[in-house]
Amino acid sequence: IHPPSAVVWFRALHQKMPVKQLLHKLSSTYFTSSYCPHCAEVEEDLIHFLIAFPLKLAVWINFLTIFFPDTPFSQYMLQIAASLSLIQIVGSIQRSIWKSHWSSVFDDFPFTSPLVSNICSKNIWNIHHQNSRD
């Protein structure tokens, strides 16, 4: 697994993601709400943080459809998908969502599916090239 993606995996597997539900529990004076900062409709737990928020879910669906479709896809995508493992692809998706989430929180970078997908494409492309050199 790509090292930057491993951090996100580790945090998710060990329930150490800084989700609003946990942060609110740890410091309710600083984190006054446990609700998702993007939709403010539900408490932000691990599943909502990584997958269930609709814009994040759109990124997952987009990339899983590209790399693991039920129908044939382009030769170019076949070459990239063949050079990567499922863990590398899923790790890249997680890392892109992670990075974009915190960019929106701290840098007022908009969290939109096309922007996150663009970041994810770059991450997957970089891993593909790195694998090609090894």
Accessible surface in RSA format (square Angstrom, percent):
REM  Atomic radii and reference values for relative SASA: ProtOr
REM  Chains: A
REM  Algorithm: Lee & Richards
REM  Probe-radius: 1.40
REM  Slices: 20
REM RES _ NUM      All-atoms   Total-Side   Main-Chain    Non-polar    All polar
REM                ABS   REL    ABS   REL    ABS   REL    ABS   REL    ABS   REL
RES ILE A   1    97.18  55.3  38.84  28.9  58.34 140.6  40.24  29.0  56.94 154.5
RES HIS A   2    40.62  22.2  35.63  24.8   4.99  12.8  24.77  25.5  15.85  18.4
RES PRO A   3    95.38  69.5  87.84  80.1   7.54  27.4  92.04  76.0   3.34  20.8
RES PRO A   4    51.02  37.2  38.71  35.3  12.31  44.7  46.89  38.7   4.13  25.6
RES SER A   5     1.06   0.9   1.06   1.4   0.00   0.0   0.51   1.1   0.54   0.8
RES ALA A   6    35.22  32.4  32.20  49.7   3.01   6.9  32.97  46.4   2.25   6.0
RES VAL A   7    80.18  52.8  76.58  69.3   3.61   8.7  80.12  69.6   0.07   0.2
RES VAL A   8     1.50   1.0   1.50   1.4   0.00   0.0   1.50   1.3   0.00   0.0
RES TRP A   9    60.98  24.5  60.98  29.5   0.00   0.0  60.98  32.5   0.00   0.0
RES PHE A  10   119.43  59.8 116.22  72.0   3.21   8.4 119.23  72.3   0.20   0.6
RES ARG A  11    83.39  35.0  83.39  42.5   0.00   0.0   5.56   7.6  77.82  47.2
RES ALA A  12    11.69  10.7   8.45  13.0   3.24   7.4   8.74  12.3   2.94   7.8
RES LEU A  13   126.19  70.3  98.29  70.3  27.90  70.1 101.81  71.5  24.39  65.6
RES HIS A  14    97.55  53.3  84.11  58.5  13.44  34.4  53.56  55.2  43.99  51.2
RES GLN A  15   122.67  68.6 107.76  78.8  14.91  35.5  51.86 110.4  70.81  53.7
RES LYS A  16   126.75  61.8 119.74  73.5   7.01  16.7  64.02  57.6  62.72  66.8
RES MET A  17     3.57   1.8   1.34   0.9   2.22   5.3   1.34   1.1   2.22   2.9
RES PRO A  18    28.19  20.5  26.11  23.8   2.08   7.6  27.68  22.9   0.52   3.2
RES VAL A  19     9.91   6.5   9.91   9.0   0.00   0.0   9.91   8.6   0.00   0.0
RES LYS A  20    40.50  19.8  40.50  24.9   0.00   0.0  13.98  12.6  26.52  28.3
RES GLN A  21    60.49  33.8  58.54  42.8   1.94   4.6   9.90  21.1  50.59  38.4
RES LEU A  22    59.44  33.1  57.35  41.0   2.09   5.2  59.18  41.6   0.26   0.7
RES LEU A  23    29.30  16.3  29.15  20.9   0.14   0.4  29.18  20.5   0.11   0.3
RES HIS A  24    56.46  30.9  55.54  38.6   0.92   2.4  28.15  29.0  28.31  32.9
RES LYS A  25   163.98  80.0 131.60  80.7  32.38  77.1  83.48  75.1  80.50  85.7
RES LEU A  26   129.96  72.4  96.18  68.8  33.78  84.9  98.64  69.3  31.33  84.3
RES SER A  27    40.20  34.0  33.95  45.3   6.25  14.4  29.28  62.3  10.92  15.3
RES SER A  28    63.12  53.3  52.32  69.8  10.80  24.9  19.88  42.3  43.24  60.6
RES THR A  29   127.22  90.5 101.58 103.0  25.64  61.1  87.03 116.9  40.19  60.8
RES TYR A  30   167.82  78.3 144.73  82.3  23.08  60.1 102.45  77.0  65.36  80.6
RES PHE A  31    54.22  27.1  51.33  31.8   2.89   7.5  54.22  32.9   0.00   0.0
RES THR A  32   108.76  77.4  85.40  86.6  23.36  55.7  56.85  76.4  51.91  78.5
RES SER A  33    42.49  35.9  37.49  50.0   5.00  11.5  35.92  76.5   6.56   9.2
RES SER A  34     9.42   8.0   7.71  10.3   1.71   3.9   1.84   3.9   7.58  10.6
RES TYR A  35   100.61  47.0  98.72  56.2   1.89   4.9  53.79  40.4  46.82  57.7
RES CYS A  36     2.45   1.9   1.02   1.1   1.43   3.4   0.00   0.0   2.45   2.6
RES PRO A  37    62.99  45.9  24.53  22.4  38.46 139.8  33.91  28.0  29.08 180.7
RES HIS A  38    57.95  31.7  21.28  14.8  36.67  93.8  11.99  12.4  45.96  53.5
RES CYS A  39    33.86  25.6  14.41  16.1  19.45  45.7  18.29  46.3  15.57  16.8
RES ALA A  40    73.93  68.0  53.15  82.0  20.78  47.3  53.15  74.8  20.78  55.0
RES GLU A  41   136.67  78.5 111.10  84.1  25.56  60.9  36.16  69.9 100.51  82.1
RES VAL A  42    68.77  45.3  66.05  59.8   2.72   6.6  68.77  59.8   0.00   0.0
RES GLU A  43    77.31  44.4  67.95  51.4   9.36  22.3  18.93  36.6  58.38  47.7
RES GLU A  44     1.11   0.6   1.11   0.8   0.00   0.0   0.00   0.0   1.11   0.9
RES ASP A  45    54.61  38.3  54.61  54.4   0.00   0.0  11.27  26.5  43.34  43.2
RES LEU A  46    30.05  16.7  27.39  19.6   2.66   6.7  27.39  19.2   2.66   7.2
RES ILE A  47   103.93  59.1 103.53  77.1   0.40   1.0 103.53  74.6   0.40   1.1
RES HIS A  48    15.46   8.4  15.16  10.5   0.29   0.7  10.30  10.6   5.16   6.0
RES PHE A  49     0.04   0.0   0.00   0.0   0.04   0.1   0.04   0.0   0.00   0.0
RES LEU A  50     9.09   5.1   8.93   6.4   0.17   0.4   8.93   6.3   0.17   0.4
RES ILE A  51    66.92  38.1  66.92  49.9   0.00   0.0  66.92  48.2   0.00   0.0
RES ALA A  52    46.15  42.4  30.85  47.6  15.29  34.8  34.41  48.5  11.74  31.1
RES PHE A  53    11.16   5.6  11.16   6.9   0.00   0.0  11.16   6.8   0.00   0.0
RES PRO A  54    89.43  65.2  81.35  74.2   8.08  29.4  83.40  68.9   6.03  37.5
RES LEU A  55    67.82  37.8  67.82  48.5   0.00   0.0  67.82  47.6   0.00   0.0
RES LYS A  56     1.44   0.7   1.44   0.9   0.00   0.0   0.05   0.0   1.39   1.5
RES LEU A  57    71.52  39.8  71.52  51.2   0.00   0.0  71.52  50.2   0.00   0.0
RES ALA A  58    40.95  37.6  31.94  49.3   9.00  20.5  36.82  51.8   4.13  10.9
RES VAL A  59     0.20   0.1   0.00   0.0   0.20   0.5   0.20   0.2   0.00   0.0
RES TRP A  60    19.86   8.0  19.86   9.6   0.00   0.0  19.86  10.6   0.00   0.0
RES ILE A  61   100.30  57.1  97.37  72.5   2.93   7.1 100.27  72.2   0.02   0.1
RES ASN A  62    56.16  38.7  49.70  48.0   6.46  15.5  19.68  47.4  36.48  35.3
RES PHE A  63     4.58   2.3   4.58   2.8   0.00   0.0   4.58   2.8   0.00   0.0
RES LEU A  64    64.67  36.0  63.47  45.4   1.20   3.0  63.82  44.8   0.86   2.3
RES THR A  65    79.75  56.7  73.32  74.3   6.42  15.3  61.79  83.0  17.95  27.1
RES ILE A  66    46.20  26.3  39.92  29.7   6.28  15.1  45.96  33.1   0.23   0.6
RES PHE A  67     9.47   4.7   5.20   3.2   4.26  11.1   5.20   3.2   4.26  12.2
RES PHE A  68   100.24  50.1  76.29  47.3  23.95  62.3  81.86  49.6  18.38  52.6
RES PRO A  69    35.21  25.7  10.53   9.6  24.67  89.7  14.22  11.7  20.99 130.4
RES ASP A  70   155.51 108.9 112.97 112.4  42.54 100.6  37.88  89.2 117.62 117.3
RES THR A  71    92.70  65.9  88.43  89.6   4.28  10.2  67.88  91.2  24.82  37.5
RES PRO A  72   133.56  97.3 102.46  93.4  31.11 113.1 114.14  94.2  19.42 120.7
RES PHE A  73    57.96  29.0  35.63  22.1  22.33  58.1  46.61  28.3  11.34  32.5
RES SER A  74    61.71  52.1  45.48  60.7  16.23  37.4  52.41 111.6   9.31  13.0
RES GLN A  75   119.47  66.8 111.20  81.3   8.27  19.7  52.19 111.1  67.28  51.0
RES TYR A  76   110.37  51.5 106.41  60.5   3.96  10.3  91.78  69.0  18.59  22.9
RES MET A  77    48.78  25.3  48.78  32.3   0.00   0.0  48.61  41.3   0.17   0.2
RES LEU A  78    82.86  46.1  80.40  57.5   2.47   6.2  80.67  56.7   2.20   5.9
RES GLN A  79   103.10  57.7  93.24  68.1   9.86  23.5  32.41  69.0  70.69  53.6
RES ILE A  80     7.05   4.0   7.05   5.3   0.00   0.0   7.05   5.1   0.00   0.0
RES ALA A  81    19.21  17.7  10.78  16.6   8.42  19.2  11.08  15.6   8.13  21.5
RES ALA A  82    90.79  83.5  48.68  75.1  42.11  95.8  61.22  86.2  29.57  78.3
RES SER A  83    40.46  34.2  17.73  23.7  22.72  52.3  29.27  62.3  11.18  15.7
RES LEU A  84    15.39   8.6   1.06   0.8  14.33  36.0   3.65   2.6  11.74  31.6
RES SER A  85    56.94  48.1  45.94  61.3  11.00  25.3  49.93 106.3   7.01   9.8
RES LEU A  86   101.03  56.3  93.91  67.2   7.12  17.9  93.91  66.0   7.12  19.2
RES ILE A  87    91.83  52.3  90.95  67.8   0.88   2.1  91.26  65.7   0.56   1.5
RES GLN A  88    32.00  17.9  30.81  22.5   1.18   2.8   5.02  10.7  26.98  20.5
RES ILE A  89     0.09   0.1   0.08   0.1   0.01   0.0   0.09   0.1   0.00   0.0
RES VAL A  90    24.60  16.2  24.60  22.3   0.00   0.0  24.60  21.4   0.00   0.0
RES GLY A  91     0.00   0.0   0.00   N/A   0.00   0.0   0.00   0.0   0.00   0.0
RES SER A  92     0.67   0.6   0.34   0.5   0.33   0.8   0.33   0.7   0.34   0.5
RES ILE A  93     0.00   0.0   0.00   0.0   0.00   0.0   0.00   0.0   0.00   0.0
RES GLN A  94    13.66   7.6  13.58   9.9   0.09   0.2   0.10   0.2  13.57  10.3
RES ARG A  95    50.66  21.3  50.66  25.8   0.00   0.0   4.11   5.6  46.55  28.2
RES SER A  96     0.00   0.0   0.00   0.0   0.00   0.0   0.00   0.0   0.00   0.0
RES ILE A  97     0.12   0.1   0.12   0.1   0.00   0.0   0.12   0.1   0.00   0.0
RES TRP A  98    45.30  18.2  45.30  21.9   0.00   0.0  23.12  12.3  22.18  36.0
RES LYS A  99   105.07  51.3 100.74  61.8   4.33  10.3  59.62  53.7  45.45  48.4
RES SER A 100     0.83   0.7   0.53   0.7   0.30   0.7   0.81   1.7   0.03   0.0
RES HIS A 101     1.91   1.0   1.91   1.3   0.00   0.0   0.00   0.0   1.91   2.2
RES TRP A 102    47.22  18.9  45.77  22.2   1.45   3.4  45.64  24.3   1.58   2.6
RES SER A 103    27.18  23.0  24.72  33.0   2.46   5.7   6.01  12.8  21.17  29.7
RES SER A 104    18.96  16.0   7.36   9.8  11.59  26.7   7.31  15.6  11.65  16.3
RES VAL A 105    60.10  39.5  32.66  29.6  27.44  66.1  38.97  33.9  21.13  57.3
RES PHE A 106   150.26  75.2 118.36  73.3  31.90  83.0 121.31  73.6  28.94  82.8
RES ASP A 107   105.07  73.6  77.57  77.2  27.50  65.0  27.70  65.2  77.37  77.2
RES ASP A 108   129.98  91.0 105.00 104.5  24.98  59.1  33.34  78.5  96.63  96.4
RES PHE A 109    78.78  39.4  74.76  46.3   4.02  10.5  77.57  47.0   1.21   3.5
RES PRO A 110    77.54  56.5  65.79  60.0  11.75  42.7  77.09  63.6   0.45   2.8
RES PHE A 111    16.66   8.3   2.96   1.8  13.70  35.7   3.04   1.8  13.62  39.0
RES THR A 112    51.13  36.4  51.13  51.8   0.00   0.0  48.45  65.1   2.68   4.0
RES SER A 113    19.37  16.4  18.90  25.2   0.47   1.1  18.67  39.7   0.71   1.0
RES PRO A 114   100.24  73.1  87.48  79.7  12.76  46.4  95.14  78.5   5.10  31.7
RES LEU A 115    62.52  34.8  61.72  44.2   0.80   2.0  61.87  43.5   0.64   1.7
RES VAL A 116     0.63   0.4   0.63   0.6   0.00   0.0   0.63   0.5   0.00   0.0
RES SER A 117    15.88  13.4  15.88  21.2   0.00   0.0  12.68  27.0   3.20   4.5
RES ASN A 118    74.26  51.2  68.25  66.0   6.01  14.5  18.29  44.0  55.97  54.1
RES ILE A 119    35.88  20.4  35.78  26.7   0.10   0.2  35.85  25.8   0.03   0.1
RES CYS A 120     0.00   0.0   0.00   0.0   0.00   0.0   0.00   0.0   0.00   0.0
RES SER A 121    52.20  44.1  46.69  62.3   5.51  12.7  29.66  63.2  22.54  31.6
RES LYS A 122   120.25  58.7 117.75  72.2   2.50   6.0  73.92  66.5  46.32  49.3
RES ASN A 123    16.69  11.5  14.47  14.0   2.23   5.4   3.51   8.5  13.18  12.7
RES ILE A 124     3.76   2.1   3.76   2.8   0.00   0.0   3.76   2.7   0.00   0.0
RES TRP A 125    97.97  39.3  97.35  47.1   0.61   1.4  77.46  41.3  20.51  33.3
RES ASN A 126    88.06  60.7  84.49  81.7   3.56   8.6  23.12  55.6  64.93  62.8
RES ILE A 127     3.95   2.2   3.78   2.8   0.17   0.4   3.93   2.8   0.02   0.1
RES HIS A 128    26.73  14.6  26.73  18.6   0.00   0.0   9.40   9.7  17.32  20.2
RES HIS A 129    72.29  39.5  71.99  50.0   0.31   0.8  52.81  54.4  19.49  22.7
RES GLN A 130    74.01  41.4  74.01  54.1   0.00   0.0  15.34  32.7  58.67  44.5
RES ASN A 131    46.54  32.1  31.30  30.2  15.24  36.7  14.07  33.9  32.47  31.4
RES SER A 132    75.09  63.5  36.16  48.3  38.93  89.7  37.62  80.1  37.47  52.5
RES ARG A 133   187.27  78.6 150.45  76.7  36.82  87.7  79.75 109.0 107.53  65.2
RES ASP A 134   141.93  99.4  80.29  79.9  61.64 145.8  60.62 142.7  81.31  81.1
END  Absolute sums over single chains surface
CHAIN  1 A     7828.7       6627.9       1200.7       5084.1       2744.6
END  Absolute sums over all chains
TOTAL          7828.7       6627.9       1200.7       5084.1       2744.6
